[in-house]
Amino acid sequence: EPEVTQTPSHQVTQMGQEVILRCVPISNHLYFYWYRQILGQKVEFLVSFYNNEISEKSEIFDDQFSVERPDGSNFTLKIRSTKLEDSAMYFCASSEVAGEIAFNEQFFGPGTRLTVL
Amino acid sequence: LAKTTQPISMDSYEGQEVNITCSHNNIATNDYITWYQQFPSQGPRFIIQGYKTKVTNEVASLFIPADRKSSTLSLPRVSLSDTAVYYCLVGGGVRDTGRRALTFGSGTRLQVQP
Protein backbone atom coordinates (compact mmCIF):
# COMPACT_ATOMS: atom_id res chain seq x y z
CA GLU A 1 0.00 0.00 0.00
CA PRO A 2 1.42 3.41 -0.90
CA GLU A 3 2.33 5.60 2.04
CA VAL A 4 3.63 9.04 2.91
CA THR A 5 7.20 9.01 4.19
CA GLN A 6 8.99 11.63 6.26
CA THR A 7 12.61 12.27 7.14
CA PRO A 8 14.18 12.56 9.57
CA SER A 9 12.14 10.79 12.23
CA HIS A 10 13.80 12.92 14.92
CA GLN A 11 15.50 16.29 14.62
CA VAL A 12 17.21 18.10 17.45
CA THR A 13 18.28 21.67 16.85
CA GLN A 14 19.41 24.77 18.69
CA MET A 15 17.11 27.75 19.01
CA GLY A 16 17.63 30.14 16.11
CA GLN A 17 18.78 27.47 13.69
CA GLU A 18 17.07 26.64 10.43
CA VAL A 19 15.53 23.22 9.93
CA ILE A 20 14.11 21.52 6.88
CA LEU A 21 11.66 18.69 7.29
CA ARG A 22 11.17 16.43 4.31
CA CYS A 23 8.22 14.47 3.05
CA VAL A 24 7.55 12.24 0.09
CA PRO A 25 3.79 12.27 -0.58
CA ILE A 26 1.95 9.44 -2.30
CA SER A 27 2.91 9.60 -5.95
CA ASN A 28 -0.43 10.32 -7.63
CA HIS A 29 -1.60 12.79 -4.98
CA LEU A 30 -1.71 16.47 -5.82
CA TYR A 31 -2.63 18.11 -2.49
CA PHE A 32 -0.01 18.29 0.22
CA TYR A 33 -0.28 19.42 3.81
CA TRP A 34 1.73 20.06 6.94
CA TYR A 35 0.27 19.69 10.41
CA ARG A 36 1.91 19.80 13.79
CA GLN A 37 1.10 18.40 17.20
CA ILE A 38 2.69 19.74 20.33
CA LEU A 39 3.03 16.98 22.91
CA GLY A 40 -0.31 16.29 24.56
CA GLN A 41 -2.18 18.80 22.43
CA LYS A 42 -4.37 18.83 19.33
CA VAL A 43 -3.24 18.24 15.78
CA GLU A 44 -3.00 21.70 14.19
CA PHE A 45 -3.12 22.58 10.52
CA LEU A 46 -0.22 24.62 9.18
CA VAL A 47 -0.46 24.82 5.39
CA SER A 48 -1.76 23.15 2.26
CA PHE A 49 -0.13 23.20 -1.16
CA TYR A 50 -1.55 22.57 -4.59
CA ASN A 51 -0.35 23.27 -8.10
CA ASN A 52 2.97 24.64 -6.81
CA GLU A 53 1.49 27.22 -4.54
CA ILE A 54 0.08 27.59 -1.07
CA SER A 55 -3.65 26.89 -1.06
CA GLU A 56 -4.45 27.61 2.59
CA LYS A 57 -2.45 28.48 5.66
CA SER A 58 -3.17 28.94 9.32
CA GLU A 59 -2.15 31.72 11.68
CA ILE A 60 0.67 29.50 12.91
CA PHE A 61 2.27 29.52 9.46
CA ASP A 62 3.99 32.89 9.71
CA ASP A 63 7.04 34.30 7.92
CA GLN A 64 9.32 31.87 9.73
CA PHE A 65 7.77 28.99 7.82
CA SER A 66 7.97 28.14 4.14
CA VAL A 67 7.12 25.16 1.98
CA GLU A 68 8.54 23.96 -1.26
CA ARG A 69 8.20 21.18 -3.76
CA PRO A 70 11.76 21.17 -5.06
CA ASP A 71 11.28 18.23 -7.41
CA GLY A 72 8.61 15.79 -8.50
CA SER A 73 8.58 13.81 -5.32
CA ASN A 74 9.65 15.82 -2.25
CA PHE A 75 7.65 18.33 -0.24
CA THR A 76 9.54 20.28 2.39
CA LEU A 77 8.76 22.48 5.37
CA LYS A 78 11.43 24.98 6.37
CA ILE A 79 11.54 26.80 9.67
CA ARG A 80 13.99 29.66 9.31
CA SER A 81 14.82 30.47 12.91
CA THR A 82 13.48 27.90 15.30
CA LYS A 83 11.99 28.82 18.66
CA LEU A 84 11.51 26.66 21.71
CA GLU A 85 7.77 26.61 21.04
CA ASP A 86 8.34 25.02 17.63
CA SER A 87 9.11 21.75 19.40
CA ALA A 88 6.41 19.37 18.20
CA MET A 89 5.65 16.41 15.99
CA TYR A 90 5.27 17.57 12.40
CA PHE A 91 3.07 15.52 10.12
CA CYS A 92 3.00 15.66 6.36
CA ALA A 93 -0.15 14.51 4.56
CA SER A 94 -1.32 14.18 0.99
CA SER A 95 -4.60 13.63 -0.79
CA GLU A 96 -5.96 13.16 -4.26
CA VAL A 97 -7.63 15.98 -6.11
CA ALA A 98 -11.07 16.43 -4.65
CA GLY A 99 -14.16 15.63 -6.62
CA GLU A 100 -17.45 16.14 -4.87
CA ILE A 101 -15.88 16.20 -1.46
CA ALA A 102 -13.19 18.66 -0.40
CA PHE A 103 -12.59 16.55 2.71
CA ASN A 104 -11.45 13.51 0.79
CA GLU A 105 -9.11 11.22 2.64
CA GLN A 106 -5.80 12.64 3.75
CA PHE A 107 -2.95 10.19 4.20
CA PHE A 108 -0.58 11.13 6.98
CA GLY A 109 3.09 10.30 7.31
CA PRO A 110 4.69 8.96 10.49
CA GLY A 111 5.86 12.39 11.55
CA THR A 112 9.12 14.13 12.40
CA ARG A 113 9.69 14.89 16.05
CA LEU A 114 11.39 18.28 16.27
CA THR A 115 13.09 19.25 19.50
CA VAL A 116 14.38 22.80 19.84
CA LEU A 117 16.88 23.35 22.65
CA LEU B 1 -16.82 25.60 10.37
CA ALA B 2 -19.17 23.39 12.38
CA LYS B 3 -18.10 22.85 15.97
CA THR B 4 -18.03 19.25 17.16
CA THR B 5 -18.41 17.84 20.66
CA GLN B 6 -17.27 14.36 21.66
CA PRO B 7 -16.72 12.59 24.97
CA ILE B 8 -13.20 13.10 26.26
CA SER B 9 -12.65 9.43 26.98
CA MET B 10 -14.28 6.02 26.90
CA ASP B 11 -13.34 2.63 28.27
CA SER B 12 -14.25 -0.74 26.83
CA TYR B 13 -13.26 -4.39 26.92
CA GLU B 14 -12.03 -6.60 24.15
CA GLY B 15 -14.79 -8.06 22.03
CA GLN B 16 -17.32 -5.36 22.85
CA GLU B 17 -18.93 -2.98 20.40
CA VAL B 18 -17.99 0.64 20.99
CA ASN B 19 -20.12 3.57 19.92
CA ILE B 20 -18.66 7.08 20.00
CA THR B 21 -21.14 9.87 19.44
CA CYS B 22 -20.26 13.29 18.11
CA SER B 23 -22.61 16.24 18.14
CA HIS B 24 -22.43 18.92 15.44
CA ASN B 25 -25.52 21.06 15.88
CA ASN B 26 -24.53 23.72 13.34
CA ILE B 27 -23.58 21.35 10.53
CA ALA B 28 -24.09 22.97 7.13
CA THR B 29 -26.07 21.44 4.28
CA ASN B 30 -22.95 20.66 2.29
CA ASP B 31 -20.86 19.33 5.17
CA TYR B 32 -19.61 15.77 5.34
CA ILE B 33 -18.77 13.91 8.55
CA THR B 34 -15.36 12.29 8.75
CA TRP B 35 -13.68 10.25 11.46
CA TYR B 36 -9.95 9.80 11.98
CA GLN B 37 -8.03 7.57 14.39
CA GLN B 38 -4.66 8.39 15.94
CA PHE B 39 -2.33 6.03 17.77
CA PRO B 40 0.34 7.50 20.06
CA SER B 41 3.26 9.03 18.17
CA GLN B 42 1.62 8.37 14.79
CA GLY B 43 -0.22 10.48 12.28
CA PRO B 44 -4.01 10.43 12.13
CA ARG B 45 -5.57 7.78 9.93
CA PHE B 46 -8.84 8.12 8.02
CA ILE B 47 -11.51 5.70 9.21
CA ILE B 48 -14.81 6.56 7.55
CA GLN B 49 -16.81 9.36 5.99
CA GLY B 50 -20.49 9.91 5.38
CA TYR B 51 -23.19 12.42 4.56
CA LYS B 52 -26.41 10.81 5.77
CA THR B 53 -27.94 7.55 7.00
CA LYS B 54 -25.42 4.75 7.39
CA VAL B 55 -22.02 4.02 5.95
CA THR B 56 -20.08 0.83 6.60
CA ASN B 57 -16.60 -0.26 5.67
CA GLU B 58 -14.29 -3.02 6.77
CA VAL B 59 -13.37 -1.36 10.06
CA ALA B 60 -16.36 0.69 11.22
CA SER B 61 -19.87 1.93 10.67
CA LEU B 62 -21.07 5.50 10.75
CA PHE B 63 -24.65 6.28 11.70
CA ILE B 64 -26.06 9.69 10.85
CA PRO B 65 -29.66 10.56 11.83
CA ALA B 66 -31.94 12.46 9.50
CA ASP B 67 -31.27 15.84 11.12
CA ARG B 68 -27.49 15.26 10.83
CA LYS B 69 -26.87 17.10 14.09
CA SER B 70 -24.95 14.15 15.46
CA SER B 71 -23.20 11.04 14.26
CA THR B 72 -22.08 7.80 15.86
CA LEU B 73 -18.95 5.89 15.01
CA SER B 74 -19.43 2.21 15.74
CA LEU B 75 -16.46 -0.13 16.17
CA PRO B 76 -17.55 -3.77 16.26
CA ARG B 77 -15.74 -6.18 18.56
CA VAL B 78 -12.85 -3.95 19.60
CA SER B 79 -9.42 -5.33 20.39
CA LEU B 80 -6.53 -3.93 22.39
CA SER B 81 -5.10 -2.49 19.19
CA ASP B 82 -8.13 -0.21 18.84
CA THR B 83 -6.89 1.82 21.81
CA ALA B 84 -6.42 5.25 20.25
CA VAL B 85 -7.85 8.74 19.98
CA TYR B 86 -10.83 9.10 17.64
CA TYR B 87 -11.63 12.44 16.01
CA CYS B 88 -14.89 13.58 14.46
CA LEU B 89 -14.53 16.30 11.81
CA VAL B 90 -17.21 18.11 9.84
CA GLY B 91 -16.92 20.09 6.64
CA GLY B 92 -15.81 19.90 3.06
CA GLY B 93 -18.80 19.70 0.76
CA VAL B 94 -18.44 20.64 -2.88
CA ARG B 95 -20.12 24.01 -2.35
CA ASP B 96 -17.82 24.67 0.55
CA THR B 97 -15.15 27.30 0.12
CA GLY B 98 -12.91 24.48 -0.97
CA ARG B 99 -11.19 24.54 2.35
CA ARG B 100 -9.41 21.25 2.82
CA ALA B 101 -7.57 21.89 6.06
CA LEU B 102 -8.62 19.44 8.72
CA THR B 103 -9.50 21.00 12.07
CA PHE B 104 -8.97 18.45 14.82
CA GLY B 105 -10.61 18.80 18.20
CA SER B 106 -9.47 17.01 21.31
CA GLY B 107 -11.04 13.74 20.18
CA THR B 108 -12.20 10.78 22.24
CA ARG B 109 -9.53 8.71 23.92
CA LEU B 110 -10.67 5.08 23.75
CA GLN B 111 -9.01 2.65 26.12
CA VAL B 112 -9.66 -1.03 25.43
CA GLN B 113 -8.89 -3.40 28.28
CA PRO B 114 -8.42 -7.19 28.16
Interface residues (C-beta under 8 A of the other chain):
Chain A: V4 Y31 Y33 Y35 K42 V43 E44 F45 S48 S55 E56 S58 M89 F91 A93 S95 A98 G99 E100 I101 A102 F103 N104 E105 Q106 F107 F108 G109 P110 G111 R113
Chain B: Y32 T34 Q38 S41 Q42 G43 P44 R45 F46 Q49 Y87 L89 G91 G92 G93 V94 D96 G98 R99 R100 A101 L102 T103 F104 G105 S106 G107
